[in-house]
Protein backbone atom coordinates (compact mmCIF):
# COMPACT_ATOMS: atom_id res chain seq x y z
CA UNK A 1 0.00 0.00 0.00
CA UNK A 2 1.35 3.40 -0.99
CA UNK A 3 1.66 6.22 1.53
CA UNK A 4 -0.32 9.38 0.87
CA UNK A 5 2.46 11.97 1.09
CA UNK A 6 -0.08 14.72 1.74
CA UNK A 7 -0.92 12.99 5.03
CA UNK A 8 2.67 12.74 6.28
CA UNK A 9 3.60 14.76 9.37
CA UNK A 10 7.20 15.10 10.58
CA UNK A 11 8.25 16.11 14.08
CA UNK A 12 11.35 15.73 16.19
CA UNK A 13 12.81 15.53 19.65
CA UNK A 14 16.52 16.08 20.06
CA UNK A 15 19.04 16.40 22.85
CA UNK A 16 22.02 18.68 23.47
CA UNK A 17 24.72 19.25 26.05
CA UNK A 18 25.31 22.37 28.11
CA UNK A 19 28.97 23.35 28.40
CA UNK A 20 30.73 26.03 30.43
CA UNK A 21 33.39 28.47 29.20
CA UNK A 22 36.10 25.89 29.90
CA UNK A 23 34.41 23.30 27.73
CA UNK A 24 33.23 21.24 30.70
CA UNK A 25 29.91 19.48 30.16
CA UNK A 26 27.35 20.44 32.79
CA UNK A 27 24.28 18.46 33.78
CA UNK A 28 21.04 20.15 32.71
CA UNK A 29 19.22 18.95 35.84
CA UNK A 30 20.08 21.96 38.09
CA UNK A 31 19.17 24.48 35.40
CA UNK A 32 16.07 23.10 33.69
CA UNK A 33 13.56 21.93 36.28
CA UNK A 34 11.03 20.48 33.83
CA UNK A 35 11.36 16.76 33.24
CA UNK A 36 9.94 14.40 30.64
CA UNK A 37 6.65 13.92 32.51
CA UNK A 38 5.96 17.66 32.66
CA UNK A 39 7.90 19.52 29.94
CA UNK A 40 8.08 23.30 29.89
CA UNK A 41 5.92 24.82 27.19
CA UNK A 42 7.25 27.80 25.25
CA UNK A 43 5.31 30.64 23.66
CA UNK A 44 5.63 28.93 20.26
CA UNK A 45 2.90 26.32 20.01
CA UNK A 46 4.17 22.74 20.11
CA UNK A 47 7.73 23.66 21.10
CA UNK A 48 8.74 22.51 24.58
CA UNK A 49 11.85 21.67 26.58
CA UNK A 50 12.90 19.51 29.51
CA UNK A 51 15.91 17.80 30.96
CA UNK A 52 16.41 14.15 30.10
CA UNK A 53 18.93 12.91 32.59
CA UNK A 54 21.89 15.26 32.21
CA UNK A 55 20.80 16.28 28.71
CA UNK A 56 18.73 19.19 27.48
CA UNK A 57 15.86 17.86 25.36
CA UNK A 58 13.77 19.84 22.89
CA UNK A 59 10.54 18.94 21.11
CA UNK A 60 9.24 20.59 17.97
CA UNK A 61 5.73 20.15 16.52
CA UNK A 62 4.99 18.21 13.35
CA UNK A 63 5.05 19.85 9.93
CA UNK A 64 4.07 18.57 6.51
CA UNK A 65 6.37 17.53 3.70
CA UNK A 66 7.38 20.72 1.90
CA UNK A 67 7.36 22.80 5.08
CA UNK A 68 11.11 22.58 5.60
CA UNK A 69 11.44 26.29 6.37
CA UNK A 70 8.97 25.97 9.25
CA UNK A 71 10.82 22.89 10.49
CA UNK A 72 14.11 24.84 10.54
CA UNK A 73 12.38 27.81 12.18
CA UNK A 74 10.97 25.66 14.99
CA UNK A 75 14.33 24.02 15.69
CA UNK A 76 16.16 27.34 15.76
CA UNK A 77 13.47 28.85 17.99
CA UNK A 78 13.64 26.18 20.68
CA UNK A 79 17.44 26.22 20.69
CA UNK A 80 17.38 29.99 21.11
CA UNK A 81 14.80 29.67 23.90
CA UNK A 82 17.16 27.52 25.96
CA UNK A 83 20.14 29.75 25.21
CA UNK A 84 18.32 32.91 26.26
CA UNK A 85 16.34 31.65 29.26
CA UNK A 86 18.82 29.24 30.84
CA UNK A 87 22.25 28.89 29.31
CA UNK A 88 23.57 32.44 28.97
CA UNK A 89 22.45 33.45 32.45
CA UNK A 90 24.63 30.66 33.83
CA UNK A 91 27.58 31.33 31.51
CA UNK A 92 26.77 28.18 29.52
CA UNK A 93 26.29 27.39 25.84
CA UNK A 94 24.55 24.62 23.94
CA UNK A 95 26.49 22.15 21.85
CA UNK A 96 25.28 19.58 19.35
CA UNK A 97 28.07 17.13 20.12
CA UNK A 98 26.61 13.58 19.86
CA UNK A 99 28.55 12.20 22.84
CA UNK A 100 30.63 13.46 25.75
CA UNK A 101 32.04 12.31 29.06
CA UNK A 102 30.93 14.11 32.21
CA UNK A 103 32.94 14.55 35.37
CA UNK A 104 31.87 12.77 38.55
CA UNK A 105 30.38 15.88 40.14
CA UNK A 106 27.84 16.08 37.28
CA UNK A 107 26.64 12.52 37.80
CA UNK A 108 25.53 12.58 41.42
CA UNK A 109 21.79 13.09 40.85
CA UNK A 110 19.81 9.82 40.54
CA UNK A 111 18.40 10.91 37.18
CA UNK A 112 21.93 11.38 35.86
CA UNK A 113 22.45 7.63 36.17
CA UNK A 114 19.35 6.63 34.22
CA UNK A 115 19.82 5.14 30.75
CA UNK A 116 16.85 4.98 28.47
CA UNK A 117 13.17 4.85 29.32
CA UNK A 118 10.66 3.17 27.05
CA UNK A 119 11.93 0.19 25.05
CA UNK A 120 12.97 0.54 21.41
CA UNK A 121 12.67 -2.00 18.62
CA UNK A 122 14.68 -3.26 15.67
CA UNK A 123 13.05 -2.92 12.26
CA UNK A 124 15.57 -5.31 10.71
CA UNK A 125 14.46 -8.02 13.14
CA UNK A 126 10.79 -7.48 12.31
CA UNK A 127 10.24 -5.25 15.32
CA UNK A 128 12.01 -7.35 17.95
CA UNK A 129 12.70 -5.43 21.16
CA UNK A 130 16.23 -4.10 21.57
CA UNK A 131 18.19 -4.89 24.72
CA UNK A 132 17.82 -2.17 27.34
CA UNK A 133 20.71 0.25 27.27
CA UNK A 134 22.88 0.57 30.37
CA UNK A 135 25.72 3.03 30.91
CA UNK A 136 27.00 0.61 33.57
CA UNK A 137 29.24 3.09 35.36
CA UNK A 138 30.33 4.87 32.18
CA UNK A 139 30.69 8.64 32.27
CA UNK A 140 29.74 8.82 28.61
CA UNK A 141 26.37 10.28 27.69
CA UNK A 142 24.90 10.54 24.19
CA UNK A 143 22.47 12.80 22.34
CA UNK A 144 19.92 11.69 19.78
CA UNK A 145 18.17 13.56 17.00
CA UNK A 146 14.99 11.51 16.74
CA UNK A 147 12.49 12.06 13.94
CA UNK A 148 8.78 11.26 14.25
CA UNK A 149 6.45 10.29 11.41
CA UNK A 150 2.69 9.93 11.26
CA UNK A 151 0.60 9.24 8.16
CA UNK A 152 -2.75 7.89 7.07
CA UNK A 153 -2.94 4.11 7.09
CA UNK A 154 0.03 3.60 9.40
CA UNK A 155 0.44 -0.05 10.43
CA UNK A 156 3.12 -1.97 12.26
CA UNK A 157 4.26 -3.51 8.98
CA UNK A 158 4.57 -0.33 6.91
CA UNK A 159 6.21 1.53 9.81
CA UNK A 160 8.84 -1.23 10.04
CA UNK A 161 9.37 -1.07 6.29
CA UNK A 162 9.68 2.71 6.29
CA UNK A 163 12.24 2.54 9.10
CA UNK A 164 14.38 0.35 6.85
CA UNK A 165 14.03 2.89 4.04
CA UNK A 166 14.93 5.62 6.55
CA UNK A 167 18.16 3.75 7.28
CA UNK A 168 19.05 3.73 3.59
CA UNK A 169 18.19 7.35 2.80
CA UNK A 170 19.16 9.00 6.10
CA UNK A 171 21.18 6.81 8.46
CA UNK A 172 23.59 5.64 5.76
CA UNK A 173 24.48 9.12 4.38
CA UNK A 174 24.69 10.47 7.94
CA UNK A 175 27.84 8.39 8.39
CA UNK A 176 29.63 10.96 6.22
CA UNK A 177 28.35 13.92 8.28
CA UNK A 178 28.43 12.61 11.85
CA UNK A 179 32.03 12.12 12.97
CA UNK A 180 31.05 10.60 16.32
CA UNK A 181 31.76 6.87 16.69
CA UNK A 182 30.79 6.43 20.36
CA UNK A 183 27.02 6.95 20.51
CA UNK A 184 26.21 3.73 18.68
CA UNK A 185 27.78 1.74 21.50
CA UNK A 186 24.56 2.61 23.37
CA UNK A 187 21.95 3.97 20.96
CA UNK A 188 21.18 4.31 17.27
CA UNK A 189 22.08 0.95 15.79
CA UNK A 190 20.49 0.04 12.46
CA UNK A 191 16.72 -0.09 12.55
CA UNK A 192 16.21 1.39 16.02
CA UNK A 193 12.66 2.69 16.22
CA UNK A 194 9.50 3.01 18.27
CA UNK A 195 5.88 2.65 17.20
CA UNK A 196 3.91 5.68 18.35
CA UNK A 197 0.44 7.13 18.74
CA UNK A 198 -0.23 10.86 19.02
CA UNK A 199 -3.90 11.51 19.80
CA UNK A 200 -5.60 9.97 16.76
CA UNK A 201 -2.42 9.76 14.65
CA UNK A 202 -0.19 6.73 14.34
CA UNK A 203 3.34 6.29 13.07
CA UNK A 204 6.87 5.70 14.26
CA UNK A 205 9.96 7.34 15.70
CA UNK A 206 13.29 6.83 13.94
CA UNK A 207 16.04 6.74 16.59
CA UNK A 208 19.19 6.08 14.59
CA UNK A 209 20.45 9.64 14.04
CA UNK A 210 22.44 11.59 16.60
CA UNK A 211 21.89 15.32 17.08
CA UNK A 212 24.53 16.28 14.48
CA UNK A 213 21.91 17.42 11.97
CA UNK A 214 20.36 20.13 14.16
CA UNK A 215 23.69 21.96 14.38
CA UNK A 216 23.30 23.54 10.93
CA UNK A 217 20.22 24.70 9.00
CA UNK A 218 21.66 23.20 5.81
CA UNK A 219 21.89 19.82 7.52
CA UNK A 220 18.25 20.16 8.61
CA UNK A 221 17.19 20.89 5.03
CA UNK A 222 19.24 17.94 3.77
CA UNK A 223 17.53 15.64 6.26
CA UNK A 224 14.14 17.01 5.26
CA UNK A 225 14.86 16.48 1.55
CA UNK A 226 16.02 12.92 2.23
CA UNK A 227 12.78 12.22 4.07
CA UNK A 228 10.78 13.18 0.97
CA UNK A 229 12.99 10.91 -1.16
CA UNK A 230 12.46 8.11 1.35
CA UNK A 231 8.69 8.22 0.85
CA UNK A 232 9.09 8.53 -2.93
CA UNK A 233 11.28 5.45 -3.01
CA UNK A 234 8.91 3.42 -0.86
CA UNK A 235 5.93 4.34 -3.03
CA UNK A 236 7.71 3.72 -6.33
CA UNK A 237 9.93 0.72 -5.62
CA UNK A 238 8.76 -1.10 -2.50
CA UNK A 239 11.04 -3.16 -0.30
CA UNK A 240 12.56 -5.91 -2.46
CA UNK A 241 15.94 -4.31 -3.15
CA UNK A 242 16.35 -2.99 0.39
CA UNK A 243 15.52 -6.36 1.92
CA UNK A 244 17.97 -8.09 -0.43
CA UNK A 245 20.73 -5.70 0.71
CA UNK A 246 19.81 -5.84 4.40
CA UNK A 247 23.08 -7.39 5.61
CA UNK A 248 25.19 -4.70 3.92
CA UNK A 249 22.96 -1.90 5.18
CA UNK A 250 23.09 -3.16 8.77
CA UNK A 251 26.86 -3.70 8.63
CA UNK A 252 27.56 -0.26 7.20
CA UNK A 253 25.60 1.44 9.99
CA UNK A 254 26.63 -0.67 12.97
CA UNK A 255 30.29 -0.86 11.95
CA UNK A 256 30.52 2.77 10.75
CA UNK A 257 31.80 1.39 7.45
CA UNK A 258 31.97 4.38 5.12
CA UNK A 259 33.29 2.40 2.17
CA UNK A 260 30.28 0.11 2.27
CA UNK A 261 27.99 3.07 2.94
CA UNK A 262 29.32 4.80 -0.16
CA UNK A 263 28.51 1.77 -2.30
CA UNK A 264 24.98 1.69 -0.91
CA UNK A 265 24.55 5.39 -1.68
CA UNK A 266 25.71 4.74 -5.25
CA UNK A 267 23.29 1.83 -5.57
CA UNK A 268 20.33 3.97 -4.54
CA UNK A 269 21.45 7.24 -6.18
CA UNK A 270 21.80 9.05 -2.86
CA UNK A 271 23.68 12.34 -2.82
CA UNK A 272 25.93 12.95 0.17
CA UNK A 273 26.33 16.37 1.73
CA UNK A 274 29.95 16.53 2.84
CA UNK A 275 31.39 18.75 5.57
CA UNK A 276 32.53 21.47 3.17
CA UNK A 277 28.88 21.87 2.12
CA UNK A 278 29.53 20.54 -1.38
CA UNK A 279 27.33 17.99 -3.08
CA UNK A 280 28.93 14.78 -4.31
CA UNK A 281 27.33 11.85 -6.06
Beta strands, then each sheet from edge to edge (+ up, - down):
strand 1: 9-19
strand 2: 25-26
strand 3: 40-41
strand 4: 48-52
strand 5: 55-64
strand 6: 93-95
strand 7: 99-101
strand 8: 121-122
strand 9: 128-129
strand 10: 140-142
strand 11: 145-150
strand 12: 192-198
strand 13: 201-206
strand 14: 272-273
strand 15: 279-280
sheet 1: 2+ 1- 5+ 4- 3+
sheet 2: 2+ 1- 6+
sheet 3: 2+ 1- 11+ 13- 12+ 8- 9+
sheet 4: 7+ 10-
sheet 5: 14+ 15-
end
